[in-house]
Amino acid sequence: MAKRDAAMKFVDFMYSPESVDRFNLQQPLPYKVGAVSEDSVLVPHMIEAMNKYGTFSIADQALPQEIVAKLFEAQDNIALGNMTPEEGARFIQDGITQYKDAQR
């Protein structure tokens, strides 16, 4: 609990208006309502897409690297149109099966 509270205090500090100005943070900032820099021309399109299609949280850091690699490969291929989502799901599942078989 103490570590989580410390992490949240750091986030509050790092993204306060004063810190943003002091450290000259250029990336889009994690504010619910905020201005987007004119230099960030793709951000409005990303926000529009997220509002339309939703978002996802990256939660793969706890997976073995062999599975993470399959996940990223499928994700890239789906985004590029080289795989359907169904093919990507099978590809990832095959990678999981291969990983589990190798662990036995």
PyRosetta script that sets phi, psi and omega in degrees:
from pyrosetta import init, pose_from_sequence

init()
pose = pose_from_sequence("MAKRDAAMKFVDFMYSPESVDRFNLQQPLPYKVGAVSEDSVLVPHMIEAMNKYGTFSIADQALPQEIVAKLFEAQDNIALGNMTPEEGARFIQDGITQYKDAQR")
pose.set_psi(1, -41.0)
pose.set_omega(1, -179.2)
pose.set_phi(2, -64.9)
pose.set_psi(2, -39.7)
pose.set_omega(2, 179.3)
pose.set_phi(3, -65.6)
pose.set_psi(3, -41.5)
pose.set_omega(3, 178.4)
pose.set_phi(4, -62.4)
pose.set_psi(4, -44.9)
pose.set_omega(4, 179.5)
pose.set_phi(5, -62.5)
pose.set_psi(5, -39.7)
pose.set_omega(5, 177.7)
pose.set_phi(6, -65.1)
pose.set_psi(6, -40.5)
pose.set_omega(6, 178.2)
pose.set_phi(7, -63.4)
pose.set_psi(7, -41.8)
pose.set_omega(7, 179.4)
pose.set_phi(8, -66.7)
pose.set_psi(8, -37.2)
pose.set_omega(8, 176.5)
pose.set_phi(9, -63.9)
pose.set_psi(9, -38.5)
pose.set_omega(9, 177.6)
pose.set_phi(10, -63.6)
pose.set_psi(10, -45.3)
pose.set_omega(10, 179.0)
pose.set_phi(11, -61.0)
pose.set_psi(11, -45.1)
pose.set_omega(11, 177.9)
pose.set_phi(12, -58.5)
pose.set_psi(12, -42.6)
pose.set_omega(12, 178.1)
pose.set_phi(13, -66.2)
pose.set_psi(13, -49.4)
pose.set_omega(13, -172.6)
pose.set_phi(14, -63.9)
pose.set_psi(14, -35.0)
pose.set_omega(14, -176.2)
pose.set_phi(15, -106.1)
pose.set_psi(15, 17.9)
pose.set_omega(15, 173.0)
pose.set_phi(16, -71.0)
pose.set_psi(16, 152.9)
pose.set_omega(16, 179.3)
pose.set_phi(17, -54.2)
pose.set_psi(17, -35.1)
pose.set_omega(17, -179.7)
pose.set_phi(18, -66.8)
pose.set_psi(18, -44.4)
pose.set_omega(18, 180.0)
pose.set_phi(19, -68.9)
pose.set_psi(19, -37.5)
pose.set_omega(19, 178.3)
pose.set_phi(20, -59.2)
pose.set_psi(20, -45.1)
pose.set_omega(20, 178.3)
pose.set_phi(21, -68.2)
pose.set_psi(21, -45.1)
pose.set_omega(21, -176.8)
pose.set_phi(22, -62.3)
pose.set_psi(22, -43.9)
pose.set_omega(22, -176.4)
pose.set_phi(23, -95.6)
pose.set_psi(23, 2.0)
pose.set_omega(23, 176.5)
pose.set_phi(24, 53.1)
pose.set_psi(24, 52.5)
pose.set_omega(24, -179.2)
pose.set_phi(25, -70.7)
pose.set_psi(25, 124.4)
pose.set_omega(25, -174.5)
pose.set_phi(26, -100.1)
pose.set_psi(26, -20.9)
pose.set_omega(26, -175.9)
pose.set_phi(27, -73.8)
pose.set_psi(27, 161.1)
pose.set_omega(27, 173.1)
pose.set_phi(28, -58.0)
pose.set_psi(28, 136.8)
pose.set_omega(28, -173.9)
pose.set_phi(29, -97.4)
pose.set_psi(29, 154.0)
pose.set_omega(29, -174.5)
pose.set_phi(30, -81.1)
pose.set_psi(30, 58.6)
pose.set_omega(30, 176.6)
pose.set_phi(31, -106.9)
pose.set_psi(31, 142.2)
pose.set_omega(31, 177.8)
pose.set_phi(32, -64.3)
pose.set_psi(32, -41.4)
pose.set_omega(32, 176.5)
pose.set_phi(33, -125.3)
pose.set_psi(33, 123.2)
pose.set_omega(33, -179.6)
pose.set_phi(34, -167.5)
pose.set_psi(34, 166.3)
pose.set_omega(34, -179.7)
pose.set_phi(35, -85.5)
pose.set_psi(35, 146.6)
pose.set_omega(35, 175.5)
pose.set_phi(36, -107.3)
pose.set_psi(36, 130.7)
pose.set_omega(36, 179.8)
pose.set_phi(37, -59.4)
pose.set_psi(37, 145.4)
pose.set_omega(37, 176.6)
pose.set_phi(38, -61.8)
pose.set_psi(38, -23.5)
pose.set_omega(38, 178.7)
pose.set_phi(39, -74.3)
pose.set_psi(39, -17.6)
pose.set_omega(39, -177.4)
pose.set_phi(40, -94.4)
pose.set_psi(40, 67.3)
pose.set_omega(40, -171.6)
pose.set_phi(41, -66.8)
pose.set_psi(41, -25.1)
pose.set_omega(41, -179.1)
pose.set_phi(42, -85.8)
pose.set_psi(42, -18.4)
pose.set_omega(42, -174.7)
pose.set_phi(43, -59.8)
pose.set_psi(43, -45.1)
pose.set_omega(43, 178.4)
pose.set_phi(44, -58.7)
pose.set_psi(44, -37.0)
pose.set_omega(44, 177.8)
pose.set_phi(45, -67.0)
pose.set_psi(45, -39.6)
pose.set_omega(45, 178.1)
pose.set_phi(46, -64.4)
pose.set_psi(46, -43.3)
pose.set_omega(46, 179.9)
pose.set_phi(47, -63.5)
pose.set_psi(47, -43.0)
pose.set_omega(47, 177.6)
pose.set_phi(48, -59.3)
pose.set_psi(48, -45.1)
pose.set_omega(48, 179.4)
pose.set_phi(49, -64.7)
pose.set_psi(49, -40.7)
pose.set_omega(49, 179.5)
pose.set_phi(50, -65.3)
pose.set_psi(50, -38.9)
pose.set_omega(50, 178.1)
pose.set_phi(51, -66.2)
pose.set_psi(51, -35.5)
pose.set_omega(51, -178.4)
pose.set_phi(52, -77.8)
pose.set_psi(52, -46.1)
pose.set_omega(52, -171.4)
pose.set_phi(53, -105.8)
pose.set_psi(53, -11.9)
pose.set_omega(53, -177.5)
pose.set_phi(54, 89.8)
pose.set_psi(54, -177.9)
pose.set_omega(54, -178.6)
pose.set_phi(55, -133.8)
pose.set_psi(55, 174.7)
pose.set_omega(55, 174.5)
pose.set_phi(56, -139.5)
pose.set_psi(56, 153.0)
pose.set_omega(56, 177.0)
pose.set_phi(57, -94.9)
pose.set_psi(57, 135.8)
pose.set_omega(57, 176.2)
pose.set_phi(58, -74.9)
pose.set_psi(58, 119.5)
pose.set_omega(58, -177.1)
pose.set_phi(59, -134.9)
pose.set_psi(59, 32.9)
pose.set_omega(59, -174.7)
pose.set_phi(60, -102.7)
pose.set_psi(60, 2.0)
pose.set_omega(60, -175.6)
pose.set_phi(61, -64.4)
pose.set_psi(61, -23.1)
pose.set_omega(61, -178.8)
pose.set_phi(62, -87.0)
pose.set_psi(62, -4.3)
pose.set_omega(62, -179.9)
pose.set_phi(63, -80.8)
pose.set_psi(63, 153.8)
pose.set_omega(63, 173.2)
pose.set_phi(64, -61.9)
pose.set_psi(64, 147.4)
pose.set_omega(64, -175.8)
pose.set_phi(65, -58.7)
pose.set_psi(65, -32.3)
pose.set_omega(65, 178.8)
pose.set_phi(66, -62.7)
pose.set_psi(66, -37.1)
pose.set_omega(66, 179.4)
pose.set_phi(67, -77.3)
pose.set_psi(67, -40.3)
pose.set_omega(67, 177.4)
pose.set_phi(68, -58.4)
pose.set_psi(68, -41.7)
pose.set_omega(68, 179.4)
pose.set_phi(69, -61.1)
pose.set_psi(69, -41.4)
pose.set_omega(69, 177.4)
pose.set_phi(70, -64.5)
pose.set_psi(70, -42.4)
pose.set_omega(70, 178.8)
pose.set_phi(71, -59.1)
pose.set_psi(71, -49.7)
pose.set_omega(71, -179.2)
pose.set_phi(72, -65.5)
pose.set_psi(72, -38.7)
pose.set_omega(72, 179.1)
pose.set_phi(73, -63.2)
pose.set_psi(73, -43.8)
pose.set_omega(73, 178.0)
pose.set_phi(74, -64.7)
pose.set_psi(74, -44.6)
pose.set_omega(74, -179.9)
pose.set_phi(75, -57.9)
pose.set_psi(75, -47.5)
pose.set_omega(75, 179.1)
pose.set_phi(76, -60.9)
pose.set_psi(76, -45.3)
pose.set_omega(76, -177.6)
pose.set_phi(77, -68.2)
pose.set_psi(77, -33.9)
pose.set_omega(77, 175.6)
pose.set_phi(78, -66.9)
pose.set_psi(78, -45.3)
pose.set_omega(78, 179.9)
pose.set_phi(79, -62.3)
pose.set_psi(79, -33.7)
pose.set_omega(79, -179.3)
pose.set_phi(80, -85.7)
pose.set_psi(80, -4.9)
pose.set_omega(80, 179.7)
pose.set_phi(81, 82.0)
pose.set_psi(81, 12.9)
pose.set_omega(81, 179.2)
pose.set_phi(82, -85.7)
pose.set_psi(82, -14.6)
pose.set_omega(82, 178.1)
pose.set_phi(83, -139.9)
pose.set_psi(83, 149.0)
pose.set_omega(83, 169.1)
pose.set_phi(84, -82.7)
pose.set_psi(84, 162.5)
pose.set_omega(84, 175.2)
pose.set_phi(85, -56.6)
pose.set_psi(85, -35.8)
pose.set_omega(85, 179.0)
pose.set_phi(86, -66.6)
pose.set_psi(86, -42.1)
pose.set_omega(86, 177.0)
pose.set_phi(87, -63.9)
pose.set_psi(87, -39.6)
pose.set_omega(87, 178.3)
pose.set_phi(88, -62.6)
pose.set_psi(88, -41.5)
pose.set_omega(88, 178.6)
pose.set_phi(89, -62.4)
pose.set_psi(89, -43.6)
pose.set_omega(89, 178.5)
pose.set_phi(90, -64.1)
pose.set_psi(90, -41.1)
pose.set_omega(90, 179.8)
pose.set_phi(91, -59.8)
pose.set_psi(91, -45.6)
pose.set_omega(91, 179.3)
pose.set_phi(92, -65.9)
pose.set_psi(92, -44.8)
pose.set_omega(92, -179.8)
pose.set_phi(93, -60.9)
pose.set_psi(93, -41.1)
pose.set_omega(93, 176.7)
pose.set_phi(94, -60.4)
pose.set_psi(94, -40.9)
pose.set_omega(94, 177.9)
pose.set_phi(95, -63.1)
pose.set_psi(95, -39.7)
pose.set_omega(95, 177.6)
pose.set_phi(96, -64.6)
pose.set_psi(96, -45.1)
pose.set_omega(96, 179.2)
pose.set_phi(97, -60.7)
pose.set_psi(97, -45.9)
pose.set_omega(97, 178.8)
pose.set_phi(98, -60.7)
pose.set_psi(98, -41.6)
pose.set_omega(98, 179.2)
pose.set_phi(99, -62.1)
pose.set_psi(99, -48.1)
pose.set_omega(99, -179.9)
pose.set_phi(100, -62.7)
pose.set_psi(100, -40.2)
pose.set_omega(100, 178.9)
pose.set_phi(101, -63.0)
pose.set_psi(101, -37.9)
pose.set_omega(101, -179.4)
pose.set_phi(102, -70.0)
pose.set_psi(102, -22.7)
pose.set_omega(102, -179.4)
pose.set_phi(103, -82.1)
pose.set_psi(103, -14.9)
pose.set_omega(103, -176.5)
pose.set_phi(104, -79.2)
pose.dump_pdb("model.pdb")
